[in-house]
């Protein structure tokens, strides 16, 4: 006799199939030993067909390896998985920076991808690049399977872990820019009569009600702005808050430099961030990245249970101030 311990509670349908299969074995007059053998195989098939996908499995990479690669990126040092390149090539290894002086940060997220042999972390942020004069998404890639972007020039290549995706072009900002008042009133402020802005091909209405911006923590520029006009960075942050499906990176954007078959594990919208300008605060010592490393090694997103409060919202960090 084959005993099924707790099978009916976990998988009643599987139990019904097993009972039916047992009667079939008797009907065709299989011997007792053959019945027991066949039923045993059937039970194993039920067991594996109902096994949860998030059972930890030993990966070929380790938490230590992941944290080491994060520490290298934190220091701007190219990791061991970078292409060798040619003599004279310049390599950049960037880390998530919510305080960049040339970039008014708006939205930001962390994306995790892994299987048993490959892993990748993709840092995402969007905002207004005050030196570039456009709004864009910035993606920073760290992992052991990155197809690193390479800009090729005669005699020298630039190898980086960063990709940029334009949200609002410089020409579009010029079109909607305020054109009356003093020079500073025309600098990076929006014409109050402008009705719309084009964001990645989408025509979005421009909101001019100051109260709606303030409600989201977006204050008008407090100098050379007597009419409290909407600023370029203010509009970018407002759209990030109200139109995230358009201002966030798409799955195709994120996977542009990853293997197409690499499974996604988790996207983290809220997390605890520490300044990259505190050079003593290595990622390997931070709870956020320690949990990320565990999730990538086990493939279990349920391990994301941080104790530190999230603080990655743009309002907690000063940026774009240079």
N, C-alpha and C positions, 0 to 999 in steps of 0.2 A: 504494500500500500504506500502511495506517495502522499506525504503530508505537505500542504501548502500553508505556510505560516503568514497570516495576515493578508493574504492575497486578495480576499474579497473586499477588504476595506480600501485598499489602494487602487485596485483595478478590477471592479466587478465584471466588466465586459471580458477581460482576459480570463477570469475564472470561468465564466460561462463557456468560452471557447475551449478551455482546458477540459471541462467536464464532457463537452460534446466530443472532443477528440478522443477522450478515454473510452467512451461508449463505442466510437468507431473502431478503435483497436480491438475491443472485445468482439464486435460484430464480425470482423474479418478473421477472427480466430487466431490472432497473433499469440505466440507463447508469452508466458508471464514475463520472462527476462526481456524479450523483445519489446513488450508493452512498456516496461519500466524504462528501458533505454530510450525509446522514441518519445515517451512523455517527458523524460528528463531533458532531452534536447528541446522540446517544445517550450518547457518552462524557462530554459535559458534564453530562448528567442524572445519570450514575453518580458523577461527581466531587462534585457538590453534595449528592447524597443521602448520601454517606459523609463529608462534612465534619464534623469534631468541633464540638460546640456551644460549646466554650470558646475558640475562636479569637478573639483580641482584636479588637473592633470599636470604632471611634471613637464615643464617646457625645457627646451634646450638652452635657454638663456636664464639669467638670474636677476634677482632684485638688485644685487650689487652692481651688475653690469649696467643696468638701466640708470641707476643713481649716478654711476661714474660718468656716463655720457651726458647726463643733465648737468653735472658739475663742470664738465668741460665746456658745454655751451654757455653756462653761466659766466665762465671766465673768458669766453670768446675764443677758445682753443678748438680747432678742428679735431673731431674724433677719429677713431681708427677706421670707421666705415666710409670716410670721405674718399673720393677718387684720388689716386696718386697724382694724376695730372702731369704737366710738363714743368721743366725748370722755369721759374719765373712766374708761374701761375699764382694768383692771389686767392686765398681761401677765407671765407667768412663763416662764422658759426654764431648765430644770434639766438638770444633767449627772450622770452616774453618780457616786454618793458611797458608798463602802464604809465610811466612818468616821462616819456621821451619829450625833450624840449621842442622838437620840430613836428610833433604829432599830437593833436588834441584827441585823446582817446575817447571812444564812445563805447560800443559793445565789445565783449571779449568772452571767449570760451576755450575749453580744452577738449580735444578729441582723441580717443584711445582706440588703437587697432592692434590686433595680434592674432596669431595662431600658435602652434607649438614651436615654430622655429623663427618666426619673424615678429617684430614689434615696431610700433611707431606711435609717437606723440606728436600731435599737431596743435600748436598754439595759434589761436585766431584772435585778432582784434580789428576793429574798424574805427574810422575817425577822419578828421580833416588834417591833411599834411600841409602845414602852414608854409613850408619852404617849397614844396612841390606844387602848391596851389590847386590841389585836387582832393577829393575824398576817396578813400580807398580801403580795401581789406588787405591786411598783412597776415600771411601764414608762415610760421616758423616750424620746420620739420626736424625732429630728432628721432633716430631709430637705427635699426640694422639693415633696413631694406629700402632706403630712400634713393630715389632717382634724382640726384642733386641737380638743380638748375645750373647751367653753365652758360655764361655770356662769353662768346668767342670774339677775340680781336686779333689782328696781326701781331704775332710775337708774344701774346699774353692772353690768358683766359681768367675769368673771374668765376670761382666756384662758390656757391652759397647755399644755405639751407632755407632761404626766404623767397617767397613768391608774393607778388603784388597784383591786386585785381582792382581796377578802377571802378568806382561807384558814380562819382560826379566829376566830369572833366573840368579842366581849367577854363575851357571855352564856355562851358555852361555856367560856371560861376561868374564869368565876365558878363554874360547875358543878363543875369539876374542881379548884378551888383548895383547898389545905389549910385546914382549919377548926379545928385544934387548936394549942395552944401559945401563945406570945407573939404580939403584933401583927405583929412582923416575920417570925415563922415562918409567918404566914398570908399574907404579902405576896408575890405572884408565885411561890409554890411550890405544887407539885401534891400533892394528897392521895394518900398511898401505897396506899390501897385502891381508887383509881379504876382502872377496867379499860380504858376506851376514850376516844377523843376524836373529834369529828366535824370532818373537814377537807374543805371544799367538798362536803359531802354524803356523804363516805366515812367509814365507821366504822372507825377504825384503833386497834389495840391500843396501849396505853401501856406502854412498857418502863420498869421501875423498877430494873433491874440497873445499878448505878453503873459497873461494869467495862465494860459495853458502850458507855456514854457516853464514858468516859475513853479507850477504844480509838480513838474518833473525835476525840479531842482536846477533848471537851466535859467540863469540870470542874464539880463541884457548886459552888454559891455558897458562898463562904468566910466569910460573916458571917451571924449570926443564923440558922444552919441546922445545928443540932446533929445532926440525923438524916440529913444529906446528901440531902435531898429533891431531886427533879428540879425545876428552875426552868422558868418559862414560856419563856424564851429558849432554855434547854437542850433542851427538848422540840421547839421549832420547828427548831432546828439538827439535831437527831437525825432528825426526819422529813424534812428537806431532804436529808440524806445517804442515808436508807434508803428513802424513798418519793418519788423525784424525779418520777415520772410524775404524781403527784397534786399535789405542791407547786410544780412548774414551771408556767409559763404554757403554755397550749395554743396551737396555731396560730391558732385563732379569737380568743383573747385578744390575741395579738400583732398580728393584722391588723385589729383593730377600728377603728383610725384610719388605715388604709392603703387604697389602692385595691385592690379585690378581685382584680384581674388582675395585680397587681405580682408578678413572679417572685421567689422566694426564692433567694439565692445561697449563703449560708453561715450556720451558727450556730457561734459560738466559745465553747467552754466554759472554756478555759484561756488566759489572756493576761497580759501584764505591765501592771500598773496603777501609776499614780503618784498620790499624794495630791492631791485637788482643793483642799486648803488650802495647797498650795505654789503661790502665784499666779504664780510665774515659770515654771512648768512647763506651757506651753501645749500642747494636743493636737497642734498642727501641728509641734511639735518632737519628738514621741514616735514611736518606731518602730511601736507598736501602731496608731495612727491613720493614719500614713503608708501602712502596708500595707492598711488598711481602705479608704482612698481609692483606691488602685491597683486593688483587687479590684472596687470598685463601678464604676469607669470602664471596666475591661476585661471585667467579668462573669466573671472567671477565679478561682475559689476556690483553685486550686492555687498562687496567689501567696502564700497564707498560710504563710510560712516564717520566723517570727520568730527572731531571734538571742537576744533577751532571755528569761530564764527566766520562766515564769508565776508570779505571786504573788497572784492574785485570790481565793484561798481565804480565807474569813472569818477563819481563824485567824491570818492575817498582818496583820490590821488591828483596831484597837480601835474598837468602836462601842457605841452604847447606853449611854454612860457619863454621861449628863446626866439 
